[in-house]
């Protein structure tokens, strides 16, 4: 792997490396189940072992890295059961967040949600994965802030960190981009335009259920691709 030079200004080194390693995991530079060897990471990001260890501890707390006995830290490998469990909780919490946004969001937050959706509608189909993720994150950041519930906020942050590793599967699936825009438009209409808590909850749940189905389908396909060919 080529070295990823860290800018030694602005954000602290730890924060920069943390962001770079997350990006590389998302881009499949590190595959699920792959060992994260400190020496290789030090060389790749050109930082000390101390920084790498701090970053790995942070990613482990987020569920993105798992420490395996006799192997050390590895990229967390989510099973279909893990994925279903994550999306079940995400569905419930985002549904609640949508309902609370409909009831509690300020006029400015409602307007901001519409602006993000408008930008997504114009660029989402042609955007690369990183750009799509950034727009989705912005949409959800506004939605969750408008729910005004710190427990939902902190809990969803942990869930989204783990789901982030799977979003590449669902967001790049054929035909998923226009479906995503339609689903987010339904959330915006119910929560921000009409202020209908029940409809907002349902729209959020539909979006998560569809994302879960796509993710599980793509995960299954990827696992089949990586299976060893059987000897006849």
C-alpha positions as CSV (number, residue, x, y, z in Angstrom):
1,X,0.0,0.0,0.0
2,X,1.2,3.5,-0.8
3,X,2.0,5.9,2.1
4,X,-0.8,8.3,3.0
5,X,0.9,11.5,4.1
6,X,-0.6,13.3,7.0
7,X,-0.7,17.1,7.1
8,X,1.0,18.1,10.3
9,X,-1.0,21.3,10.7
10,X,-4.7,22.1,11.5
11,X,-6.3,19.0,13.0
12,X,-4.2,16.9,15.5
13,X,-2.4,13.9,14.0
14,X,-4.6,11.4,15.8
15,X,-7.7,13.0,14.3
16,X,-6.2,13.0,10.8
17,X,-5.1,9.4,10.9
18,X,-8.4,8.4,12.4
19,X,-10.2,10.0,9.4
20,X,-7.8,8.5,6.9
21,X,-8.1,5.0,8.3
22,X,-11.9,5.2,8.3
23,X,-11.8,6.3,4.7
24,X,-9.5,3.5,3.7
25,X,-11.7,0.9,5.4
26,X,-14.7,2.3,3.5
27,X,-12.8,2.1,0.3
28,X,-11.9,-1.5,1.0
29,X,-8.2,-0.8,1.3
30,X,-8.6,-3.0,4.4
31,X,-11.0,-5.9,4.1
32,X,-13.3,-7.1,6.8
33,X,-11.3,-9.6,9.0
34,X,-7.9,-8.3,7.8
35,X,-5.2,-7.8,10.5
36,X,-4.3,-4.2,11.2
37,X,-0.5,-4.5,11.8
38,X,0.9,-1.5,13.7
39,X,4.2,-1.4,11.8
40,X,2.4,-1.3,8.4
41,X,0.0,1.3,9.6
42,X,2.9,3.4,10.9
43,X,4.6,3.2,7.5
44,X,1.4,3.9,5.6
45,X,0.4,7.0,7.5
46,X,4.0,8.0,8.5
47,X,3.2,8.4,12.2
48,X,4.3,6.8,15.5
49,X,3.1,3.6,17.1
50,X,1.6,5.7,19.9
51,X,-0.7,7.5,17.4
52,X,-1.7,4.3,15.7
53,X,-2.5,2.6,19.0
54,X,-4.7,5.6,20.0
55,X,-6.5,5.4,16.7
56,X,-7.1,1.7,16.9
57,X,-8.5,2.1,20.4
58,X,-10.9,4.7,19.2
59,X,-12.0,2.6,16.2
60,X,-12.5,-0.4,18.6
61,X,-14.8,1.7,20.8
62,X,-16.8,2.5,17.7
63,X,-17.1,-1.2,16.7
64,X,-15.0,-0.8,13.5
65,X,-12.1,-2.7,14.9
66,X,-12.1,-5.9,16.9
67,X,-9.2,-7.3,19.0
68,X,-8.9,-11.0,18.4
69,X,-6.9,-13.2,20.8
70,X,-3.5,-14.3,19.2
71,X,-4.2,-12.1,16.2
72,X,-4.5,-8.6,17.5
73,X,-6.7,-5.8,16.0
74,X,-8.6,-6.7,12.8
75,X,-11.2,-4.9,10.8
76,X,-14.6,-5.9,12.2
77,X,-16.3,-8.5,10.1
78,X,-20.1,-8.2,10.4
79,X,-22.2,-11.3,9.8
80,X,-25.7,-11.2,8.3
81,X,-27.0,-11.7,11.9
82,X,-25.0,-8.7,13.1
83,X,-26.3,-6.6,10.1
84,X,-29.9,-7.5,10.8
85,X,-29.4,-6.6,14.5
86,X,-27.9,-3.2,13.6
87,X,-30.6,-2.3,11.1
88,X,-33.4,-3.3,13.5
89,X,-32.1,-0.9,16.1
90,X,-31.4,1.8,13.5
91,X,-34.9,1.4,12.1
92,X,-36.5,2.0,15.5
93,X,-34.3,4.9,16.4
94,X,-34.4,6.7,13.1
95,X,-38.2,6.3,13.0
96,X,-38.4,7.9,16.4
97,X,-35.9,10.7,15.3
98,X,-38.1,11.4,12.2
99,X,-41.2,11.6,14.3
100,X,-39.6,14.0,16.9
101,X,-38.1,16.1,14.1
102,X,-41.7,16.6,12.7
103,X,-42.7,17.8,16.2
104,X,-39.7,19.7,17.4
105,X,-37.5,21.0,14.5
106,X,-37.1,24.7,14.0
107,X,-38.0,26.5,10.8
108,X,-34.3,26.8,10.0
109,X,-33.7,23.1,10.5
110,X,-36.7,22.2,8.2
111,X,-35.3,24.6,5.6
112,X,-31.8,23.1,5.9
113,X,-33.1,19.6,5.4
114,X,-34.8,20.7,2.2
115,X,-31.6,22.4,1.0
116,X,-29.6,19.2,1.5
117,X,-32.2,17.1,-0.3
118,X,-32.3,19.6,-3.2
119,X,-28.5,19.3,-3.6
120,X,-28.7,15.5,-3.4
121,X,-31.4,15.4,-6.0
122,X,-29.1,17.2,-8.4
123,X,-25.8,15.5,-7.8
124,X,-26.3,12.2,-6.0
125,X,-26.5,10.0,-9.0
126,X,-23.2,11.2,-10.4
127,X,-21.4,11.6,-7.1
128,X,-18.7,9.2,-5.9
129,X,-19.1,7.1,-2.8
130,X,-17.4,9.6,-0.5
131,X,-19.5,12.5,-1.7
132,X,-22.7,10.4,-1.3
133,X,-21.7,9.5,2.2
134,X,-21.0,13.1,3.1
135,X,-24.5,14.2,1.8
136,X,-26.2,11.4,3.6
137,X,-24.4,12.3,6.8
138,X,-25.4,15.9,6.5
139,X,-29.1,14.9,5.9
140,X,-29.0,12.7,9.0
141,X,-27.1,15.2,11.1
142,X,-29.9,17.8,10.6
143,X,-32.6,15.2,11.1
144,X,-31.2,14.0,14.4
145,X,-30.4,17.6,15.6
146,X,-34.0,18.5,15.0
147,X,-35.2,15.6,17.1
148,X,-33.7,17.3,20.1
149,X,-32.9,14.0,21.9
150,X,-29.3,13.5,23.1
151,X,-29.9,9.8,23.8
152,X,-31.0,9.2,20.2
153,X,-28.0,11.3,19.0
154,X,-25.3,9.4,20.9
155,X,-26.8,6.0,20.3
156,X,-27.2,6.5,16.6
157,X,-23.6,7.8,16.3
158,X,-22.4,4.4,17.4
159,X,-24.7,2.6,15.1
160,X,-23.9,4.8,12.1
161,X,-20.2,4.2,12.7
162,X,-20.7,0.5,12.2
163,X,-23.3,0.9,9.4
164,X,-20.9,3.2,7.6
165,X,-18.7,0.1,6.7
166,X,-21.8,-1.4,5.0
167,X,-23.1,1.7,3.2
168,X,-20.8,1.2,0.3
169,X,-22.5,-2.1,-0.4
170,X,-26.0,-0.6,-0.5
171,X,-25.3,2.9,-1.9
172,X,-23.4,1.5,-4.9
173,X,-25.9,-1.2,-5.7
174,X,-27.5,-0.8,-9.1
175,X,-30.7,1.3,-9.0
176,X,-30.3,2.2,-5.3
177,X,-29.4,5.9,-5.9
178,X,-32.8,7.0,-7.3
179,X,-34.6,4.9,-4.7
180,X,-32.6,6.6,-1.9
181,X,-33.5,10.1,-3.2
182,X,-37.2,9.1,-3.3
183,X,-37.1,7.7,0.2
184,X,-35.3,10.8,1.6
185,X,-37.8,13.0,-0.2
186,X,-40.6,11.2,1.5
187,X,-38.9,11.8,4.9
188,X,-38.5,15.5,4.1
189,X,-42.1,15.9,3.0
190,X,-43.5,14.2,6.1
191,X,-41.2,15.6,8.7
192,X,-40.2,19.0,7.4
193,X,-43.0,20.1,5.1
194,X,-46.1,18.6,6.7
195,X,-44.9,18.0,10.2
196,X,-46.7,14.7,10.3
197,X,-44.9,12.6,13.0
198,X,-46.6,9.3,12.1
199,X,-45.8,9.6,8.4
200,X,-42.3,10.8,9.2
201,X,-41.7,7.7,11.4
202,X,-43.0,5.4,8.6
203,X,-40.9,7.1,5.9
204,X,-37.7,6.7,8.0
205,X,-38.5,3.1,8.7
206,X,-39.2,2.3,5.0
207,X,-35.8,3.8,4.1
208,X,-33.9,1.8,6.7
209,X,-35.7,-1.4,5.8
210,X,-34.9,-1.0,2.1
211,X,-31.3,-0.2,2.9
212,X,-31.1,-3.3,5.1
213,X,-32.5,-5.5,2.3
214,X,-30.0,-4.1,-0.2
215,X,-27.1,-4.4,2.2
216,X,-27.9,-8.0,3.0
217,X,-28.3,-8.9,-0.6
218,X,-25.0,-7.3,-1.6
219,X,-23.2,-8.8,1.4
220,X,-24.3,-12.2,0.4
221,X,-23.1,-11.7,-3.1
222,X,-19.7,-10.5,-1.9
223,X,-19.3,-13.5,0.4
224,X,-20.0,-15.8,-2.5
225,X,-17.4,-14.0,-4.6
226,X,-14.8,-14.6,-1.8
227,X,-15.5,-18.2,-1.3
228,X,-12.8,-20.7,-2.3
229,X,-13.8,-22.6,-5.5
230,X,-14.7,-26.1,-4.7
231,X,-12.6,-28.9,-6.2
232,X,-14.6,-31.3,-8.4
